[in-house]
């Protein structure tokens, strides 16, 4: 059998993820105490018919049982079935907002409040995050879309070759918390300041050509491409399934989009599995239209 261990920050979507996994055919158990992992996997293997895919959530509530992160990881390493750890994360401001909106008590917060709860929990789960095979940032993923995100992630579990996920983002909205490598494209002149490119994006040929023709950009991409290619076998050796590279610029619509698309083209030409998404491309257009008077408040 294969076991998926879902962990992460409270409010990042673990319960919703487990429900989605159940819909995908996983046998799921929420908030299983880590000392019971061995017994749970044995039960799954001895079931008739045997359970092939199971998922459990382990999280910071282990601390309420006086169990340290090191103790939890020790229990995980004892199990005798293949397992994958998925860590769900989100920006602190998003986690606090979600708790305040739902008026739920945070399990680790003083008097249940989110401010201290998020801070305490992030410290407690740091070792678990470092040990995770996958980190998924749900900050900008609507609840209704989490299931489709997981459906894309699940096939990566069985892929021997490292998958490269490229994305663009705007620094004004924060660096993605699940990034393995962050590339700052703000050394390139900003197309926003040209009227004929302001409302376009890095997906448009005019913006793409403008970005790629800037001084040093061609050499920069050549060196970055070679570095990524050289690193991939080392990630495979460490049994990592995904390398997530995030390109950032001020708003996340022009330079970062063109850069991530260019790197995707280069890596695909080498036969590398690549997926790409643009986090802020639509929201930045809305902001630009508001700032320039093309959209009413």
N, C-alpha and C positions, 0 to 999 in steps of 0.2 A: 504493500500500500504506500501511498504518498500522503504526507501530512503537510498542510499549510498552516503555519502559526501566524495569526494576525495579531499584531500588537500596535502600540502607538499612543498618541496623545488623546486624552478624553475630549470628545467633541470633534475629533477628526474623521469620524464616520465608521468606527469599527462595527457597531451593531448593524448599521445599514449594509456594510460590506458582507457581514456574515449572512444576512438575509439573501443578498444577491448570490453568494456562493451556494447557498442551499438551493436556490432556484436553478443553479447550474449543475446540480447533482451531487454536491459535496454533502457528506454527513457532518453536521456542524454542532458544536457545543460552545456556548458562550461562557466566558470567565471561568475556565477550568483551572483549579489550583495546580501549579506546576508539579508538585509531588505526585499528582495523579496521572501525569503524562504517560508513564510506562504502562500503567494499568489500562489506560484508555486505548493505547495503540495495540496492546495485546488483545483486548476485547474486539477491536476492529478486525484484526487478522483472523481471529477465531470465529467470527460471525459466519452464518450460513445463509446466503453466500457471503464470502469475505468482502469487507468494505474496501474499495480500491482508492477512493479519494476522501479525505477527511480534513476538516478545518476547525481550529479552536482559536479562541481569543485569550491572550495573556496580557495583562496590563499592570498599571501602577497599583491596583488594588491588592497586589501581592504584598505591598508594603504594610498594609493593614493587618497582615498575618505575620508580621515581623520577619519577612523574607527579603534579603538584599538582592539587588540585580545579579550579583555574582552567583548567588544560590539558585536563582531562576535559570540562569544560563547553564549552570552545572546540571540541572535537571533536564534541560533540553538536550544537552550533549550525551546524556545517558541513553536516550531512546534509540532503538535498533531498527528504525525505518528511515527511508529518505525523507528529509524535511526541508522546507523552505520558510524563511522568516520574511513576512511582509510588514513593514512599519508604515503606518499611516500618520502623516504629520500635517501641520498647517501653521501659518504664522500666528504669533501670540495674540495679535490684535483680533484676528479672526476667531480664534478659540474663545477668547473672552467675550466677544460679541455674541457668539452662538450660545454661550451659557447665560448671558444676561437676557437674551431674547426669549429663551425657553424657561428662564427662572428656575433652572435646576441647580441643585447643590453640587459643587465640585468635590469629588471624593477626597482630595488632599488639601482643600482650601481651609483656611481658618474660618470657622463658623460657616463653612461651605461656600465661601465667596471665591470668585474665579481668579482674581488678581494673584493672590498667593498660591492658589492651587496650580495654576499653569506654571508658575516659576518653580515650585517644588517638584512637580511632576516631570518637567523637562530635565531637571538634574537627576532625578531617580532613573529615568529611562535612557539616559545618555549611552550607557553601555549596551543596552538592547538595540538602540539605533545603530551603533557602530557594528554590531554583529549581524544586522539585517542583510538579506540578499537583495531586497528591493525596498526603496523608500518612495512612497507616493504622496505628493503634496496635494491635498484636497482643498487648499485655500480658495481656489477659483473654479472648483468643480461643483456645479449645482447638484443637489441630492439626486435629482432624477437622472443625471448622467453618470453617476458613480458606477452603476452596474455595467454600462458599456465600456467604461475605462478598465474595469476588472476583466471583462471579456477579452480585451486586447492584451492585458498583462499575462493572463493565464498561459497562453501558448509559449511565452518566453521561458516558462519554468522548465520546459523540456528541450529547449533549444541549446545545442552544444556550442554553437558559435555565439559570441557576444553580440547582442543587438545594440546599435547606437541610436539613441533618441536625441534628436536635435530640437531645440526650441528657441524662440525669441521671447524677449521680455523687456519691459521698461523699468529702469531703476526707480522711477518716481512711484512705482507701485510695489517695490520690494523685490529682492533677489529670491528666486525659487528655492525653497528650503530643501528640495530633493536633488539639487544640482551636484554632480560630481566634479565638473569643471565649469567655471564661469569665464567667459571671454568678453571683455569690455570693448565695444566697437566705437566708443565715443572719441577715439583718436581720428576718426574720419569726419570730414566736413558734413554738416547736417543738411539733408535735402529739404527739411522743413522751411528753411529760410529762403527757398526759391519758390516763387508763386506758382510756377508751372508744375512743381512736384509736391507741393504742400499737402494736397488732398489725395495723392497717390500713395502707394505703399511699396515695400521692397519686392512685392510680387510683380510689379509693373516693370516692363523692360527699361523705361527711361530712368527710373530710380536705381534699378539694378546696375545698369551700365555706369551711372554716375558714381555709385559707391565703389564698384570694382575698378574704376579707372583712376581712383585717387592714389597719390604717392604712397608707396610701400605696401599697398594692399595686396598686390599680386604676390610679392615675396612673402608677406605675412601668411597668406593662405597656403602657399607651397610648404612653408616650414611647419605650420600647424597640421596640415594634412599628414605630413611625414611623421610628426610626433604621435598623432592618433594611431596611425597604422603600426608604429613601433610599440605602442602601449597595449594594443588589443591582445596580443598573445600573453602578455603578463596578467591582464585581467582574467583571461581564460584559465590561466594557471592557478589563480586565486579563486576559481569557481564562481566568478561573477558573471551574471547573465546579461546585465544591462550597463552600458556606459551612457550617462546622461550629460550632454554638453549644452550649456545654455549661453546664448549670445545676447548681450544686453546693450541697449542704447537708452537715450533719455526717455522716450515715450514707448518704445517697443513696436514701432510701425514701419520705419524706414530702414536704417542701417542694420539693425539686428536681424530683421526679416531677410534682407538681401544676403547677409552673411550666412545665416543658417541654411538658406536655400542653396547657396554656392557650395558650402561644405557637403551638403547632402548629395549634390550632383557629383562632386569629386569622389566621394566614398562609394556611391552606387556604381560609378565607372570601374571601381576596383572589385566589384562583386560583393560589397559589404551590405549586410541587412541594415536598413536605415528607416526610422520613422521620424516624422517631423510635425510639430504643431507650433502655432503662434499665439501666445497667451493673451497679449494685449492689443493686437492689431485692430480689432473692432472698437474697443473702448477708447483707444487713442484717437481714432477718427472722430468719435463723438466729442471728445474733449477739444480737439482742434476746431471743430465746427462751432462749439460753444464759445471758444476764445476769440474766434474771428467773426462771430455774428451770423454765421450761416445756419445756426440752429438756435431756437428760442429756449430759454430756461423752462 
